[in-house]
Amino acid sequence: MNHDDLNHWSKRAADWARDYHAGLRDRPVRAPLVPGATAAQLAATPPEAAEDMAAIFADFERIVPGAMTHWQHPRFFAYFPANASPASMLAEQLANAMACQGMLWQTSPAATEVEQVMIGWLRQALGLPEGFTGTIHDSATTATLSAVLTMREAALNWQGNAEGLSALPRLRLYASAETHSSVDKAARVAGIGQTNLVKVPTDGSLSMKPGALSGAIAADRAAGMLPAGVILCAGGTSVGAFDRIADCIAVAHAEGLPVHVDAAWAGSAMIAPEFRALWAGVEQADSIVFNPHKWLGAQFDCAVQFLRDPGPQVKTLGLRPTYLETAGREEIVNFNEWTVPLGRRFRALKLWFHLRAYGLEGLRGMIRNHVAWAQEVCETLRALPGVTITTEPRLSLFTFALEGDAATEALLSRINDDGRIYLTQTRHDGRYVIRVQVGQFDCTRADVMVIAAVVAELMEG
Ligand SMILES: *Cc1c(COP(=O)(O)O)cnc(C)c1O
């Protein structure tokens, strides 16, 4: 296979992609779950001789699509979306064709500069003040890890990087139980330890209690521990919880602690000004992560971290051995110094295509529709005898349950085996509940209303 063949097969792949997307509504959303079925169809040993692309492509069509869970299916209501607008997919194909490694400005100036401009566009789109810069990571998990490593090192005056943590005071982080498990993972991986991530109690609205936060910090200081930072939740994964950002940041900053806000999912909604009250005060944050690949519609993977001052993070993560030195002006940014990996893909290109192809007004319209349709289907479900709405819609996410965990769990399996829609579960207030989130790029009101029809039909068992 050479580049002339690539031309032929790229066209073939483009045709396949068009047909795949056009036919998605006819496929079950979730893959039929038969462990080992796909592996059993692949050769057990690698080929010694080159094979024809025709044979490889035919095997792909025969084996793979039927064993996929279709994240771009318009009736994907599970987890959170991992979207891929057609314009962002096209940009990814162009980025693939150039296959750059954008670790330094000079290893692809366009990759760095498009990224800088896209961070600026998104800052404006979300209504964040001037002064925030930022970078693109692969995932919110990596962005949060970067923020936590920075909190660790700032608290230790960069002694941890130099000497390791063993001789240093015990560090403490603070977050509510509604924050994503990526915060727990960051505490583990950063060497702080999961038990030193203090889960601050929440109030009836599922916000961290600011008074409990200041109490926890004071108690830890009195016990000789070293508070390092606070991670706040703006749209939790389980049921969409929001901390009262302004009040919690005020407490953290009064204590001299930096704040990272995890808005991986809900950040996209902030392109619509009417939702910004949910994270009021966010402009005081030191770091914010949101994933344009979730609700905003840009192709996975794309996680944006905004930073009020990149200095501490660059001091924590940046290394400049001779082979990475660049001759150049002071103002050149080498983004590898802002992130954990050295190598980086050209992710900004898909944001440029995506934002231009749909426009902020188009994307706001999509998000407003999703929120309205989620509320509408929530009311339809509420009216079904036997259904309880267990958490009210926060943006486009709500949960419901039947009487008793066993009945709810059985209903969820029937729904997902049926395949017309795909929903997933969480536990809230000790109860097994079914999550519904609306956020797929191509979904329509009719797709969303199928949720109520399927639940009503399958509730009977
Ligand atoms: C999805 C999600 C994450 C993790 O995102 P990745 O990009 O997959 O690491 C973190 N926090 C919240 C609130 C999320 O919804």
PDBQT file of the ligand as one rigid body, heavy atoms in Angstrom, charges set to zero:
ROOT
HETATM    1  C1  LIG A 501     -16.080  12.853  31.258  1.00  0.00    +0.000 C 
HETATM    2  C2  LIG A 501     -15.670  13.554  32.485  1.00  0.00    +0.000 A 
HETATM    3  C3  LIG A 501     -14.356  13.488  32.944  1.00  0.00    +0.000 A 
HETATM    4  C4  LIG A 501     -13.301  12.619  32.315  1.00  0.00    +0.000 C 
HETATM    5  O1  LIG A 501     -13.102  12.947  31.015  1.00  0.00    +0.000 OA
HETATM    6  P1  LIG A 501     -11.931  12.317  30.120  1.00  0.00    +0.000 P 
HETATM    7  O2  LIG A 501     -11.713  13.361  29.101  1.00  0.00    +0.000 OA
HETATM    8  O3  LIG A 501     -12.492  11.059  29.563  1.00  0.00    +0.000 OA
HETATM    9  O4  LIG A 501     -10.764  12.070  30.991  1.00  0.00    +0.000 OA
HETATM   10  C5  LIG A 501     -14.025  14.240  34.050  1.00  0.00    +0.000 A 
HETATM   11  N1  LIG A 501     -14.939  14.991  34.662  1.00  0.00    +0.000 NA
HETATM   12  C6  LIG A 501     -16.208  15.070  34.266  1.00  0.00    +0.000 A 
HETATM   13  C7  LIG A 501     -17.176  15.936  34.998  1.00  0.00    +0.000 C 
HETATM   14  C8  LIG A 501     -16.616  14.343  33.162  1.00  0.00    +0.000 A 
HETATM   15  O5  LIG A 501     -17.891  14.411  32.760  1.00  0.00    +0.000 OA
ENDROOT
TORSDOF 0
